[in-house]
Amino acid sequence: MPESTNTPIEYRDERKAGRLLALEDGTAVGYIAYFVLAGPPHALVAVHTIVEPGHEGRGIAGGLVRTFYGLAEAEGVPVVPLCPYAASWAAKHPDEAPVAPAEVVAAAKAQLAADSDLR
């Protein structure tokens, strides 16, 4: 059996750029595009989850979403998973992905709709 060339994935939050990066040997192999909700409780809002071609099927997207929820938990804020992948992952992992209050979800959707730079 050939030796695996997969190195561990590292995650780096680039808050100013609105990206949570998945890095392999220092190269981005995936990311979550997100924004911070402008008003309290300043939720983290996942907009897109992307895994670069050739890196799919390795659990990178799931690792990104799990890490994203961990960031939010550490900051004491909810996650609003507007990204279809993040929403699907959250539905499959309710113990790791608490549901955001409805008013927070509504505020996140309104902010996304009002700011085309976030889409």
C-alpha positions as a Python dict, from the first residue, in 0.01 Angstrom:
ca = {
    (1, 'M'): (0, 0, 0),
    (2, 'P'): (148, 339, -95),
    (3, 'E'): (239, 577, 182),
    (4, 'S'): (-15, 856, 234),
    (5, 'T'): (103, 1199, 125),
    (6, 'N'): (-174, 1378, 314),
    (7, 'T'): (-32, 1615, 569),
    (8, 'P'): (-237, 1748, 857),
    (9, 'I'): (-473, 2033, 776),
    (10, 'E'): (-422, 2352, 973),
    (11, 'Y'): (-694, 2613, 1013),
    (12, 'R'): (-633, 2988, 1024),
    (13, 'D'): (-893, 3255, 1087),
    (14, 'E'): (-835, 3563, 871),
    (15, 'R'): (-1110, 3773, 1024),
    (16, 'K'): (-1034, 4095, 834),
    (17, 'A'): (-1059, 3907, 502),
    (18, 'G'): (-1369, 3715, 616),
    (19, 'R'): (-1205, 3378, 560),
    (20, 'L'): (-1138, 3070, 767),
    (21, 'L'): (-862, 2893, 575),
    (22, 'A'): (-773, 2525, 558),
    (23, 'L'): (-399, 2503, 495),
    (24, 'E'): (-190, 2206, 387),
    (25, 'D'): (185, 2267, 383),
    (26, 'G'): (109, 2639, 398),
    (27, 'T'): (-114, 2632, 89),
    (28, 'A'): (-486, 2709, 110),
    (29, 'V'): (-684, 2400, 9),
    (30, 'G'): (-1021, 2531, 122),
    (31, 'Y'): (-1200, 2806, 309),
    (32, 'I'): (-1522, 2933, 457),
    (33, 'A'): (-1620, 3282, 345),
    (34, 'Y'): (-1800, 3453, 630),
    (35, 'F'): (-1889, 3779, 795),
    (36, 'V'): (-1957, 3898, 1147),
    (37, 'L'): (-2312, 4014, 1207),
    (38, 'A'): (-2302, 4393, 1250),
    (39, 'G'): (-2537, 4410, 1550),
    (40, 'P'): (-2539, 4214, 1875),
    (41, 'P'): (-2483, 3926, 1932),
    (42, 'H'): (-2224, 3954, 1653),
    (43, 'A'): (-2285, 3606, 1515),
    (44, 'L'): (-2045, 3444, 1269),
    (45, 'V'): (-2228, 3398, 939),
    (46, 'A'): (-2101, 3130, 698),
    (47, 'V'): (-2172, 3226, 337),
    (48, 'H'): (-1968, 2978, 129),
    (49, 'T'): (-1763, 2667, 196),
    (50, 'I'): (-1508, 2597, -77),
    (51, 'V'): (-1262, 2310, -119),
    (52, 'E'): (-1010, 2350, -398),
    (53, 'P'): (-1023, 2102, -690),
    (54, 'G'): (-822, 1790, -620),
    (55, 'H'): (-873, 1814, -244),
    (56, 'E'): (-1237, 1704, -226),
    (57, 'G'): (-1345, 1396, -35),
    (58, 'R'): (-1086, 1430, 240),
    (59, 'G'): (-1307, 1583, 509),
    (60, 'I'): (-1168, 1933, 461),
    (61, 'A'): (-1509, 2100, 432),
    (62, 'G'): (-1635, 1924, 745),
    (63, 'G'): (-1319, 2022, 931),
    (64, 'L'): (-1369, 2383, 827),
    (65, 'V'): (-1728, 2392, 953),
    (66, 'R'): (-1637, 2215, 1278),
    (67, 'T'): (-1355, 2466, 1334),
    (68, 'F'): (-1589, 2755, 1247),
    (69, 'Y'): (-1837, 2643, 1514),
    (70, 'G'): (-1546, 2610, 1757),
    (71, 'L'): (-1441, 2971, 1688),
    (72, 'A'): (-1794, 3093, 1753),
    (73, 'E'): (-1820, 2891, 2074),
    (74, 'A'): (-1489, 3036, 2198),
    (75, 'E'): (-1621, 3386, 2127),
    (76, 'G'): (-1960, 3313, 2285),
    (77, 'V'): (-2155, 3394, 1968),
    (78, 'P'): (-2389, 3188, 1751),
    (79, 'V'): (-2323, 3064, 1398),
    (80, 'V'): (-2567, 3134, 1118),
    (81, 'P'): (-2496, 2876, 845),
    (82, 'L'): (-2632, 3045, 531),
    (83, 'C'): (-2397, 2829, 323),
    (84, 'P'): (-2583, 2513, 213),
    (85, 'Y'): (-2291, 2286, 304),
    (86, 'A'): (-2252, 2440, 651),
    (87, 'A'): (-2628, 2414, 708),
    (88, 'S'): (-2626, 2048, 605),
    (89, 'W'): (-2327, 1974, 829),
    (90, 'A'): (-2496, 2151, 1122),
    (91, 'A'): (-2813, 1944, 1075),
    (92, 'K'): (-2604, 1625, 1090),
    (93, 'H'): (-2407, 1738, 1398),
    (94, 'P'): (-2661, 1904, 1631),
    (95, 'D'): (-2440, 1830, 1934),
    (96, 'E'): (-2164, 2049, 1783),
    (97, 'A'): (-2379, 2303, 1600),
    (98, 'P'): (-2636, 2480, 1816),
    (99, 'V'): (-2918, 2643, 1623),
    (100, 'A'): (-2899, 3022, 1616),
    (101, 'P'): (-3203, 3215, 1742),
    (102, 'A'): (-3451, 3302, 1465),
    (103, 'E'): (-3400, 3678, 1508),
    (104, 'V'): (-3022, 3635, 1461),
    (105, 'V'): (-3079, 3432, 1144),
    (106, 'A'): (-3317, 3701, 1012),
    (107, 'A'): (-3062, 3975, 1089),
    (108, 'A'): (-2786, 3780, 912),
    (109, 'K'): (-3002, 3727, 602),
    (110, 'A'): (-3089, 4099, 597),
    (111, 'Q'): (-2724, 4204, 626),
    (112, 'L'): (-2625, 3963, 347),
    (113, 'A'): (-2906, 4092, 121),
    (114, 'A'): (-2810, 4454, 186),
    (115, 'D'): (-2437, 4415, 115),
    (116, 'S'): (-2344, 4266, -223),
    (117, 'D'): (-1977, 4248, -117),
    (118, 'L'): (-2067, 3972, 129),
    (119, 'R'): (-2221, 3739, -129),
}
